[in-house]
């Protein structure tokens, strides 16, 4: 004689339905997240067209010439290169008749300074920008040196030798500082600071215009 098992009505059934519901919810969340990622990154070419069909949106581009020029001009004095240098600058006073040991004044100055260069985009004119659909060509203003400064906190007198018959000339250090500032700027120019300023400015403007929706940016 076989004994049939008795089912206890108080024992809950296995939560199969709950697992299925949880899987559906997780799948929906993952799908929505994937769609959001795709829509945000599909901004160019074929994939932008696909995203437009899926979501009903399209990438809008305000490519009117005054608007584009105004956005570039907002960058104004775009500082793109900082050239820093330490050097020793020498200055002296000499007497035509007496030796330096009696009437000379010699100064060695350890100078720390920097030269800043870039492009003043506020000078950009509408005639410098040519737009053809989603392609834009820009004639950038010439790069220039914005400033050359001496850092007084890191500049010091290394040595000062004065003759037995004279005192230290109070104007000599000022003149040496001015000469060091000129030499610093010339060194930056000789090292190609203006070429680097132009390249960096072109890269910055290109990145900005690509972010506005242009697909091709040419700078000259």
Phi, psi and omega in degrees: 000125182267148181253122179279134178292144181258123179278129179275116182296343181276349179276122184291148176288158180300135187283060180294318181298321180295321179294319179296317180297318179296319179296320178296318180295316179297318178297321179295318179297315180297319180295317179296317179298318178296320179294318178298316179298317181297316183295321182288331184262344180272083184243001184223149169056221186299317184292331175294322178294320178297314180298323179296320179290324182288317188256347182081008179251163176220155180286119178265140182226115175275093186259020177294140186302313180300323180294314181297316179298318181297321180293323178290319181296335180297338176290338176050230182282093185275103179278120188240345181220134172237117182257118182246140183210147170246136179208162176254122181249138183244142175217152183207158170239135180229150178259136183292339186247330185253148178292160182298331181295338179257319188230011181273164177212114185234137184229133171246124184241125174272115190248136172237125181206179181212151176241132181247130180229161179179205181229133177271095184284353174292343177278354181297134180249162179298328180290348178274353184240129179233123185245133176224095183066240178257021174246140181222139177237132186232133171262107184282149172299161180292140176293155182210160174276122180276321182197153170226121186229153175257129178276103184295332181289339181245009178251134184212158175280120180280317177204153179217119180241122179239151180290165183292337186257357184229162174260174180290131179286118183293342182270348186295316181296322178299318179293322179293321177298317180296319178295320179296323178295318177295317181294323179296316180294319179295322178297320178295319178295317179296333182273003176085032183295327182289322176296317178294323179297319180293316180298316181292322178294319178299320179294321180294315180295320179299314180299318180296316182290324174297323177293335178280348177120355176289146181261334179229127179232126178238125178247146180213000000 
